[in-house]
Amino acid sequence: MQLTLINLFKKTVPGHIFRGKRRLVKPVSKRAMDTLTREYERQEHIMFLLRHPYLTLEQSSGHAKELQKRDKLVAKWTDEQTRSKMKPHVTIEERLQHLRVKEAWD
């Protein structure tokens, strides 16, 4: 009974507690400010690294040619064993062949 009375006469916000004119606003804590400051510093450091890349444009222009990644990728898909696993190509004529009953017009 006493708990019911406490909950009945408790002053709360009408409606949704986090939206509207009379919403419940959570006070900003020191921990939240420190977390946000660290997040901003981390983003600023990432942007600094993106603005000043490790390699110049001249150095990064052909660095992947020695690794031959593209050749390995092409060889992977042109391999006969891989082609045998794939379904054969089908044209529209082959797909609609069952509609062709007779060629003669009436």
C-alpha positions in Angstrom: 0.0 0.0 0.0 2.7 2.5 0.9 4.7 1.7 -2.2 1.6 2.3 -4.3 1.1 5.7 -2.7 4.7 6.6 -3.4 4.4 5.7 -7.0 1.0 7.3 -7.4 2.1 10.7 -6.1 5.6 10.7 -7.6 6.2 13.7 -9.8 7.1 12.5 -13.3 7.1 13.9 -16.8 3.8 13.6 -18.7 4.0 11.5 -21.8 7.3 10.2 -23.2 10.1 11.1 -20.8 12.8 11.8 -23.4 10.7 13.7 -25.9 8.6 16.9 -25.9 8.4 20.2 -24.1 8.6 18.7 -20.6 11.2 16.0 -21.3 13.6 14.6 -18.8 17.1 15.9 -19.6 20.0 13.9 -18.4 22.7 16.0 -16.8 26.1 16.0 -18.5 28.7 14.2 -16.4 32.4 14.5 -16.3 32.8 11.0 -17.6 30.7 11.8 -20.7 32.7 14.9 -21.4 36.0 12.9 -21.1 34.6 10.2 -23.4 33.5 12.8 -26.0 36.9 14.6 -25.8 38.8 11.3 -26.4 36.5 10.5 -29.3 37.2 13.9 -30.9 40.9 13.6 -30.4 40.9 10.1 -32.0 38.9 11.4 -35.0 41.3 14.4 -35.3 44.3 12.0 -35.3 42.7 9.8 -38.0 42.0 12.9 -40.1 45.6 14.0 -39.7 46.8 10.6 -40.9 44.5 10.8 -43.9 45.7 14.4 -44.8 49.4 13.3 -44.6 49.7 9.9 -46.2 52.6 7.5 -45.7 53.4 7.2 -49.4 53.5 10.0 -52.0 51.5 9.8 -55.2 54.7 8.8 -57.2 55.5 6.1 -54.7 52.0 4.6 -54.6 51.4 4.7 -58.3 52.9 1.2 -59.1 53.5 -0.5 -55.8 51.0 -3.3 -56.4 52.4 -4.4 -59.7 55.2 -6.4 -58.0 52.7 -8.3 -55.9 50.9 -9.5 -59.1 47.5 -9.5 -57.3 45.6 -8.7 -60.5 47.2 -11.6 -62.4 46.4 -14.0 -59.6 42.8 -12.9 -59.5 42.4 -13.3 -63.3 44.1 -16.7 -63.1 41.7 -17.7 -60.4 38.6 -17.0 -62.5 40.0 -18.4 -65.8 40.9 -21.7 -64.2 39.1 -24.5 -65.9 38.2 -26.1 -62.6 36.4 -22.9 -61.5 34.6 -22.7 -64.9 33.3 -26.2 -64.5 31.6 -25.3 -61.3 29.7 -22.4 -62.8 26.5 -22.8 -64.8 26.7 -22.3 -68.6 25.6 -19.1 -70.1 21.9 -19.0 -71.3 20.6 -16.7 -74.0 17.1 -15.3 -74.3 16.4 -17.5 -77.3 17.3 -20.6 -75.4 15.2 -19.5 -72.5 12.1 -18.8 -74.7 12.5 -21.8 -77.0 9.5 -23.5 -75.7 7.2 -20.7 -77.0 8.2 -21.5 -80.6 5.7 -24.2 -81.6 5.5 -23.6 -85.3 7.0 -21.1 -87.7 4.2 -20.9 -90.2 1.8 -17.9 -90.1 -1.9 -18.5 -90.6 
